[in-house]
Amino acid sequence: MNDDSTGASRGRQSPHGLLRDRFAGEPHSVMERISASVDFDRRLYAHDIEASRAHCNMLVAQQIIPEADGYEILNGLDQIEEEIASGTFSFSAALEDIHMHIEARLTELIGDAGGRLHTARSRNDQVAADFRLWVRDAIDETGVALKSLQETLLTRAEEHAAAIMPGFTHLQSAQPVTLGHHLLAYFEMFDRDRSRLTDCRRRLNRNPLGSGALAGTSIPVDRDMTAEALGFDGPTANSMDAVSDRDFAVEFLGCLSLCAVHLSRLAEEIVLWSTAQFGFISLPDTLATGSSMMPQKRNPDAAELVRGKVGRVIGALNALLIVLKGLPLTYAKDMQEDKEPVFDATDSVSLCIAAVTAMIADMTVHGAAMEDAAGRGHATATDLADWLVKELSMPFRQAHRVTAQIVRIADSKDVALEDVPLAEMQGIEPGITADAITVLGVENSVSSRTSYGGTAPERVRQAIDEARQRLGGT
């Protein structure tokens, strides 16, 4: 629609007239600017048209509008959708949102029949339905992207099911684990993220259309029909709640925020692992950047940006919560501020998932460096304590004290725990035999962790098989 083709010259309302019948004069320029949302809510166009088609078909089926008008409306909506998708649709500053743009263009195309589409519908229930449809699609797309990331994690975990690396607590060497086991921890995090998205989708999947502005409508609409047409599980139960509810958007942002935190934690590990000090992995040139001053640098910028973007996502959640916290029922214009945070957070998380998937898929793993690091810091001390418990029936607290004394000897001699002379170990605890030395190697340590969910390679491979079965069923 061109700015000068509003239809006013043909006896139709001006764009402002669509909502200003009771007002004298044109709105102040500031009012235009502060009310406008089409720059961002145009992303809802396909969902607005989808919901309008369902509403139109229901109006015809209920004999609320003539079938001929319904036919014209549907043809007009098809043309508008094609115009917007192809980029030939003209947006006007005089029309504040995507819904008014579509309505004005429809009236321009088919005349007075276009005005029948809004029968038994308010922008309040219209926007609520459109936004739910958009968020529902965003949930589905995010779930697909997360599933792809999980598949990538499983592939790399299988490759490195027995690759030994240090496991950390407090970022201090704790116990040796395998890289496969480590990657599976993130698989579980993202599995919970997908589960939360599924729950969010189930709760939002109710149809607000037919709620009107806030009180329902006296026109005999069929809300079940529009619900079924749009893939909703049924209509919303209360018209006031339906038009004022943005729980689904808040919950979605909550899901995205926690997912972003998980992505950030994995990104932080990629940053650490790719340093010269760790040297566990290297990223390909395609996923690293250089320095403007230092020619030797290979910076993990993609991982750092994933780590940084979590602030935007959590900020979006906070922003929407603050918008909603003081609003009485039902609709208030403040709620126009609901979409930008959701759009921005969705875009950010989508990009972060893609970046992390690429980094995990393409990173080169330096197994020798990981295994060497796993043997430092007396990481198998717990294995010695466990040996004392199992072989000497020693209470664990006593075993802990004995092992700590042996660790102090190793520190004083600057040797690995397994290199402490047996005689000096026996000076601390006479019951220690040469068999205890065998548990102090990192391979034996890792292989011994056979409890369900443990890091033993055989358990890791079993966990991968189970994870694939779970993933295939969702």
C-alpha positions in Angstrom: 0.0 0.0 0.0 1.5 3.3 -1.0 1.2 6.2 1.5 -1.1 8.1 -0.9 -3.3 5.1 -1.7 -5.3 4.9 1.5 -8.6 4.7 -0.1 -9.8 8.1 1.2 -10.1 9.4 -2.3 -12.6 6.6 -3.0 -14.8 7.5 -0.1 -13.2 5.1 2.4 -11.8 6.0 5.7 -8.3 7.4 6.0 -5.8 5.2 7.9 -6.3 7.3 11.0 -10.0 7.0 10.7 -9.9 3.3 11.3 -9.5 4.0 15.0 -10.3 7.7 15.5 -14.1 7.9 14.7 -14.8 9.7 17.9 -11.9 12.1 17.8 -11.6 15.4 16.1 -8.4 16.1 14.1 -5.4 14.1 13.4 -3.1 12.6 16.2 -0.1 14.5 17.4 3.2 13.4 15.7 4.5 12.2 19.1 1.4 10.1 19.6 2.0 8.5 16.2 5.6 7.7 17.0 5.0 6.3 20.5 2.0 4.2 19.4 3.7 2.7 16.3 4.8 -0.9 16.5 4.8 -1.9 12.9 8.6 -1.7 12.7 8.8 -4.8 14.8 5.3 -6.4 14.9 5.3 -6.9 11.1 7.0 -10.2 12.0 3.5 -11.4 13.0 2.0 -10.9 9.5 1.8 -14.5 8.6 0.2 -15.4 11.9 -2.2 -12.5 11.7 -3.3 -13.7 8.2 -3.6 -17.3 9.4 -5.8 -16.3 12.3 -7.9 -14.0 10.0 -8.5 -16.8 7.6 -9.8 -19.0 10.5 -11.9 -16.2 11.8 -13.4 -15.5 8.3 -14.2 -19.2 7.7 -15.9 -19.3 11.1 -18.0 -16.2 10.4 -19.1 -17.7 7.1 -19.9 -21.1 8.6 -22.0 -19.4 11.3 -23.8 -17.3 8.7 -22.6 -14.1 10.4 -21.2 -12.7 7.1 -22.2 -13.6 3.5 -20.3 -16.4 1.8 -19.4 -14.1 -1.1 -17.8 -11.6 1.3 -15.9 -14.4 2.9 -14.6 -15.5 -0.5 -13.4 -12.0 -1.2 -11.8 -11.7 2.2 -9.8 -14.9 1.7 -8.6 -13.9 -1.7 -7.6 -10.5 -0.4 -5.7 -12.1 2.5 -3.9 -14.3 0.0 -2.8 -11.3 -2.1 -1.6 -9.4 1.0 0.4 -12.3 2.3 2.1 -12.6 -1.1 2.8 -8.8 -1.2 4.4 -8.9 2.3 6.4 -12.0 1.6 7.7 -10.7 -1.7 8.6 -7.3 -0.3 6.2 -5.3 -2.5 3.9 -4.3 0.4 4.2 -0.7 1.4 4.1 0.2 5.1 2.8 3.5 6.2 3.7 5.5 9.4 0.1 6.5 9.6 -1.0 2.9 10.5 0.4 1.9 13.8 0.7 -1.9 13.6 0.7 -4.9 11.3 -3.0 -5.6 12.1 -4.2 -2.2 10.9 -2.0 -2.4 7.8 -3.5 -5.7 6.8 -7.1 -4.5 7.5 -6.5 -1.2 5.6 -5.0 -3.0 2.6 -7.8 -5.6 2.6 -10.4 -2.8 2.6 -8.5 -1.1 -0.3 -8.5 -4.3 -2.3 -12.1 -5.5 -1.8 -14.0 -2.6 -0.5 -16.6 -2.7 2.2 -16.5 -6.5 2.4 -13.1 -6.1 4.1 -14.7 -4.3 7.0 -16.7 -7.5 7.8 -13.6 -9.4 8.8 -13.4 -7.6 12.2 -16.9 -8.7 13.1 -16.9 -10.3 16.6 -13.2 -9.6 16.9 -11.2 -7.0 18.8 -7.6 -6.1 18.3 -7.1 -7.4 21.9 -8.1 -11.0 21.1 -6.6 -10.7 17.6 -3.1 -9.7 18.9 -3.3 -12.3 21.7 -4.0 -15.1 19.2 -1.3 -13.9 16.7 1.3 -13.6 19.4 0.5 -17.1 20.7 0.8 -18.5 17.2 4.2 -16.8 16.8 5.6 -18.0 20.1 4.3 -21.5 19.4 6.3 -21.6 16.1 9.3 -20.1 17.9 9.1 -22.9 20.5 9.0 -25.5 17.7 12.0 -24.0 15.9 14.0 -23.7 19.0 13.3 -27.3 19.9 14.5 -28.4 16.5 17.7 -26.4 16.8 18.4 -27.8 20.3 17.8 -31.3 19.1 20.4 -30.8 16.4 22.8 -29.5 19.0 22.1 -32.6 21.1 22.8 -34.9 18.1 26.1 -33.2 17.6 27.0 -33.6 21.3 26.2 -37.3 21.0 28.4 -37.7 17.9 31.4 -36.1 19.6 30.7 -37.9 22.9 30.8 -41.2 21.1 34.1 -40.3 19.4 35.6 -39.4 22.7 33.9 -41.8 25.1 37.3 -43.0 26.5 39.2 -39.7 26.0 40.5 -38.9 29.5 40.4 -35.3 30.8 40.4 -33.6 34.2 37.1 -33.0 35.9 37.0 -29.9 37.9 35.3 -28.5 41.0 36.1 -24.8 41.9 38.0 -24.9 38.6 40.6 -27.0 40.4 41.5 -30.5 39.2 39.2 -32.9 41.1 38.8 -36.4 39.4 39.6 -37.6 36.0 36.6 -38.1 33.7 36.1 -38.6 29.9 35.3 -35.9 27.4 32.4 -38.0 26.3 31.0 -38.0 29.8 31.5 -34.2 30.0 29.7 -33.6 26.8 26.8 -35.8 27.9 26.3 -33.4 30.8 25.4 -30.7 28.4 23.1 -33.1 26.5 21.1 -33.5 29.7 20.9 -29.7 30.2 19.6 -29.2 26.7 17.2 -32.1 27.1 15.7 -30.3 30.1 15.5 -27.1 28.0 13.5 -28.9 25.3 11.2 -30.4 27.9 10.5 -27.0 29.4 9.7 -25.7 25.9 7.3 -28.5 25.4 5.5 -27.7 28.7 5.4 -24.1 27.8 3.8 -24.9 24.4 1.2 -27.1 26.0 0.1 -24.3 28.3 0.0 -21.6 25.7 -2.0 -23.7 23.2 -5.4 -22.2 23.8 -7.4 -20.0 21.5 -8.1 -16.4 22.6 -10.2 -15.6 19.5 -13.8 -14.9 20.4 -12.9 -13.2 23.7 -13.4 -9.8 22.1 -12.0 -6.7 23.8 -12.4 -8.3 27.2 -16.0 -9.5 27.8 -16.6 -11.9 24.9 -19.2 -11.2 22.2 -22.9 -11.3 21.7 -22.5 -12.5 18.1 -22.9 -16.3 17.9 -19.3 -17.3 17.1 -17.9 -20.8 17.2 -14.6 -20.6 19.2 -14.0 -24.3 19.0 -14.0 -24.1 15.2 -11.3 -21.4 15.1 -9.3 -23.3 17.8 -9.3 -26.4 15.7 -8.4 -24.5 12.5 -5.4 -22.9 14.2 -4.2 -26.1 15.9 -5.1 -24.9 19.4 -6.3 -27.5 22.0 -9.4 -25.5 22.6 -10.6 -22.0 23.5 -9.4 -20.0 26.5 -11.8 -20.3 29.4 -12.1 -16.6 30.5 -12.3 -13.7 28.1 -10.6 -11.2 30.5 -7.7 -13.5 31.2 -7.4 -14.3 27.5 -6.7 -10.8 26.3 -4.5 -9.8 29.3 -2.5 -13.0 29.6 1.2 -12.9 28.6 2.2 -15.7 30.9 3.1 -17.7 27.8 5.6 -15.0 26.6 7.1 -14.8 30.1 7.4 -18.5 30.4 9.0 -18.8 27.0 11.5 -16.1 27.9 12.2 -18.0 31.1 12.9 -21.2 29.1 15.1 -19.2 26.7 17.0 -17.6 29.6 17.9 -20.9 31.2 18.8 -22.3 27.8 21.1 -19.3 27.2 22.7 -19.9 30.6 23.5 -23.5 29.6 24.8 -22.3 26.2 27.0 -19.8 28.0 28.4 -22.4 30.4 29.4 -24.5 27.5 30.8 -21.5 25.6 32.9 -20.6 28.7 34.4 -24.2 28.7 35.2 -23.8 25.0 37.0 -20.5 25.8 39.0 -22.1 28.6 39.8 -25.3 26.7 41.1 -23.4 23.6 43.6 -21.4 25.6 47.3 -22.3 25.4 47.2 -22.9 29.1 44.6 -25.7 28.7 45.3 -26.7 25.1 42.4 -29.3 25.2 40.9 -28.2 21.9 41.4 -25.8 19.0 38.7 -24.2 16.9 39.0 -24.0 13.1 39.9 -20.7 11.5 36.4 -20.3 10.3 35.2 -20.0 13.9 38.0 -17.9 15.3 39.2 -14.3 14.8 42.6 -12.6 14.8 44.0 -9.6 16.6 44.5 -6.2 15.0 47.8 -5.9 16.8 49.0 -9.4 17.8 49.5 -11.7 14.8 49.7 -14.9 16.9 46.2 -14.6 18.3 43.3 -16.9 17.6 40.4 -15.6 19.6 37.3 -17.7 20.3 35.0 -14.7 19.6 32.0 -16.9 18.7 32.1 -18.6 22.1 32.6 -15.2 23.9 29.6 -13.7 22.1 27.5 -16.7 23.1 28.6 -16.1 26.7 27.8 -12.4 26.4 24.4 -12.6 24.8 22.9 -14.4 27.8 22.6 -10.9 29.4 20.3 -9.8 26.6 18.1 -12.8 27.0 17.8 -12.5 30.8 17.2 -8.8 30.3 14.3 -9.5 28.0 12.7 -11.7 30.7 13.2 -9.0 33.3 11.8 -6.3 30.9 8.6 -8.2 30.3 8.1 -9.0 33.9 8.4 -5.4 34.9 6.0 -4.3 32.1 3.3 -6.7 33.5 3.8 -6.4 37.2 1.5 -3.4 37.8 -1.1 -3.8 35.1 -4.8 -4.2 36.2 -7.1 -6.3 34.0 -7.5 -6.3 31.1 -5.5 -4.8 28.2 -3.3 -1.7 28.5 -1.1 -0.2 25.9 2.0 -1.1 28.0 1.5 -4.6 26.6 2.7 -3.5 23.2 6.1 -3.7 24.8 5.7 -7.5 25.0 7.0 -8.4 21.5 10.4 -6.8 21.1 11.9 -8.6 24.1 10.5 -11.9 22.9 11.7 -11.4 19.3 15.2 -10.3 20.4 15.6 -13.1 22.8 14.5 -15.7 20.3 16.9 -14.3 17.7 19.7 -14.3 20.2 19.2 -17.9 21.4 18.7 -19.2 17.9 22.1 -17.7 16.8 23.8 -18.9 20.0 22.5 -22.5 19.4 23.8 -22.4 15.8 27.2 -21.1 17.0 27.7 -23.7 19.7 26.6 -26.5 17.4 29.2 -25.4 14.8 31.9 -25.1 17.5 31.3 -28.6 19.0 31.0 -30.2 15.6 34.2 -28.6 14.2 36.6 -28.4 17.2 39.7 -30.5 17.2 40.3 -32.4 20.4 43.9 -32.8 21.7 43.6 -36.0 23.7 47.2 -36.2 24.8 47.0 -32.8 26.4 43.8 -33.6 28.2 45.1 -36.9 29.6 48.3 -35.3 30.7 46.3 -32.6 32.5 44.1 -35.2 34.1 47.0 -36.7 36.0 48.0 -33.4 37.6 46.9 -32.1 41.0 46.6 -35.6 42.5 43.3 -36.1 40.8 43.2 -39.8 41.8 43.4 -39.2 45.6 39.8 -40.2 46.0 40.6 -43.5 44.4 43.2 -44.2 47.1 40.6 -43.3 49.8 38.1 -45.6 48.2 40.7 -48.4 48.1 41.3 -48.0 51.8 37.5 -48.2 52.4 37.0 -51.3 50.2 40.2 -53.2 51.0 40.8 -52.2 54.7 37.2 -51.6 55.7 38.3 -48.2 56.9 35.7 -45.5 57.7 35.7 -43.0 54.9 36.6 -40.1 57.1 39.7 -41.9 58.3 40.6 -42.9 54.8 40.2 -39.3 53.8 42.7 -38.2 56.5 45.2 -40.9 55.5 45.1 -40.0 51.9 45.5 -36.3 52.7 48.7 -37.1 54.6 50.0 -39.0 51.6 49.1 -36.1 49.3 51.2 -33.8 51.5 54.2 -36.2 51.0 53.7 -36.0 47.3 53.5 -32.2 47.4 56.7 -32.0 49.4 58.5 -34.3 47.0 56.9 -32.6 43.9 55.9 -36.0 42.5 52.7 -37.6 41.4 50.7 -39.5 44.0 51.5 -42.9 42.4 55.2 -42.0 42.7 55.2 -41.7 46.5 57.4 -44.7 47.7 55.3 -47.5 49.1 57.3 -47.5 52.3 56.4 -43.9 53.0 52.7 -44.6 52.3 53.0 -47.5 54.8 54.5 -45.2 57.3 51.1 -43.4 57.3 49.0 -46.6 57.0 50.7 -50.0 57.4 47.9 -51.8 55.6 48.6 -50.2 52.3 50.0 -52.7 49.7 51.3 -52.4 46.2 47.8 -53.1 44.9 46.9 -49.6 46.0 49.3 -48.1 43.5 47.4 -49.6 40.7 44.2 -47.5 41.4 46.2 -44.3 41.1 46.5 -44.2 37.3 44.0 -42.0 35.5 42.9 -44.8 33.2 42.1 -47.1 36.1 40.4 -44.3 37.9 38.1 -43.5 35.0 37.4 -47.2 34.3 36.4 -47.8 37.9 33.6 -45.3 37.9 31.0 -47.8 36.7 28.0 -46.6 38.7 25.0 -45.7 36.6 25.6 -42.2 35.2 29.4 -42.6 35.9 32.3 -41.7 33.7 33.6 -45.2 32.9 33.8 -45.5 29.1 31.4 -48.5 29.1 28.9 -46.4 31.0 29.4 -43.5 28.7 28.7 -45.6 25.6 25.6 -47.0 27.4 24.4 -43.5 28.2 24.9 -42.5 24.6 22.7 -45.3 23.4 20.0 -44.4 25.9 20.2 -40.8 25.0 19.8 -41.6 21.3 16.7 -43.6 22.1 15.3 -40.7 24.1 16.1 -38.2 21.4 14.5 -40.4 18.7 11.3 -40.5 20.7 10.9 -36.7 20.9 
